[in-house]
């Protein structure tokens, strides 16, 4: 289950669908029906549902700090949009991938070291 560990983003789909390495490393954690993490600059949070291999997120809210590093705010917007498009997931011991309804890969995470 993806809910067993926190995750660090290793790749995400760019505007043209090509997988790219993020500028900063967004994170994702699941706990008691809530998903949360760092979206690149801001913290985000919201609900999620898992049913078999289906994974959907409810509306996601985030803090509203401005980050001046070039590209970070655009990456954050793309990352949060990708989570909202998630329809299915695949997980193994060290990697979590999410896909949209057309089975296009949106994001890929690596399992984070647990404290």
C-alpha positions as CSV (number, residue, x, y, z in Angstrom):
1,X,0.0,0.0,0.0
2,X,1.3,3.5,-0.7
3,X,0.0,4.6,2.7
4,X,2.7,2.6,4.5
5,X,5.6,5.1,3.9
6,X,6.3,8.7,3.1
7,X,7.4,9.4,-0.5
8,X,9.7,11.8,-2.4
9,X,9.0,12.8,-6.0
10,X,11.7,11.6,-8.5
11,X,9.9,12.4,-11.8
12,X,6.8,14.2,-13.0
13,X,5.1,14.8,-16.3
14,X,5.9,18.2,-17.8
15,X,3.4,20.2,-19.9
16,X,4.2,18.1,-22.9
17,X,3.9,14.8,-21.0
18,X,7.6,14.1,-20.9
19,X,8.8,12.9,-17.5
20,X,11.3,15.3,-16.0
21,X,13.3,15.5,-12.8
22,X,11.9,18.1,-10.4
23,X,13.8,21.3,-9.5
24,X,12.9,20.8,-5.8
25,X,11.7,17.5,-4.3
26,X,7.9,17.5,-3.5
27,X,6.9,15.0,-0.8
28,X,3.7,13.0,-0.1
29,X,2.5,11.2,3.0
30,X,-0.8,9.4,3.7
31,X,-2.3,9.3,7.2
32,X,-5.9,8.5,8.3
33,X,-7.6,9.5,5.0
34,X,-5.5,12.6,4.6
35,X,-2.7,13.3,2.2
36,X,-0.1,16.0,2.8
37,X,3.4,17.1,1.9
38,X,5.5,19.8,0.4
39,X,4.5,20.7,-3.1
40,X,7.8,22.4,-3.9
41,X,7.6,25.5,-1.8
42,X,4.2,25.3,0.0
43,X,2.7,22.7,2.2
44,X,-0.4,21.0,0.9
45,X,-3.1,18.8,2.3
46,X,-6.4,17.1,1.4
47,X,-8.3,13.9,1.4
48,X,-7.7,10.7,-0.7
49,X,-9.4,7.4,-1.4
50,X,-7.9,4.1,-2.3
51,X,-10.0,1.3,-3.8
52,X,-7.9,-1.6,-5.1
53,X,-5.5,0.1,-7.6
54,X,-7.7,3.2,-7.8
55,X,-6.4,6.3,-6.1
56,X,-8.1,9.7,-6.1
57,X,-7.5,12.9,-4.2
58,X,-10.2,15.2,-2.9
59,X,-9.7,19.0,-3.2
60,X,-6.1,19.9,-2.2
61,X,-5.4,23.1,-0.3
62,X,-2.0,24.7,0.3
63,X,-0.2,27.5,2.0
64,X,0.4,30.5,-0.2
65,X,4.1,31.4,0.2
66,X,5.8,32.8,-2.8
67,X,9.1,31.1,-3.9
68,X,11.4,33.2,-6.0
69,X,13.6,30.4,-7.4
70,X,12.9,30.2,-11.1
71,X,10.5,27.5,-12.1
72,X,9.5,26.4,-8.6
73,X,6.0,28.0,-8.6
74,X,5.3,26.5,-12.0
75,X,6.5,23.1,-10.9
76,X,4.3,23.3,-7.8
77,X,1.2,24.1,-9.9
78,X,1.9,21.2,-12.3
79,X,2.5,18.9,-9.3
80,X,-0.7,19.7,-7.6
81,X,-2.6,19.4,-10.9
82,X,-1.1,15.9,-11.5
83,X,-2.3,14.7,-8.1
84,X,-5.8,15.9,-8.9
85,X,-5.7,13.9,-12.2
86,X,-4.6,10.7,-10.5
87,X,-6.9,7.7,-11.1
88,X,-4.7,4.7,-10.5
89,X,-1.4,3.8,-8.8
90,X,1.3,1.1,-8.9
91,X,3.6,0.5,-5.9
92,X,6.5,-1.8,-5.1
93,X,8.8,-1.8,-2.2
94,X,10.7,1.4,-3.2
95,X,8.6,3.2,-5.9
96,X,5.1,4.6,-6.3
97,X,3.7,5.7,-9.6
98,X,0.4,7.4,-10.3
99,X,-1.5,7.4,-13.6
100,X,-4.4,9.4,-15.1
101,X,-7.6,7.8,-16.4
102,X,-5.9,7.2,-19.8
103,X,-3.1,5.3,-18.0
104,X,-0.6,8.1,-18.7
105,X,2.1,8.3,-16.0
106,X,1.8,11.5,-14.0
107,X,4.3,11.2,-11.1
108,X,6.9,8.8,-9.8
109,X,8.1,8.7,-6.2
110,X,10.8,6.9,-4.3
111,X,10.1,5.7,-0.8
112,X,11.6,8.1,1.8
113,X,13.7,6.9,4.6
114,X,11.6,6.7,7.7
115,X,12.8,8.3,10.9
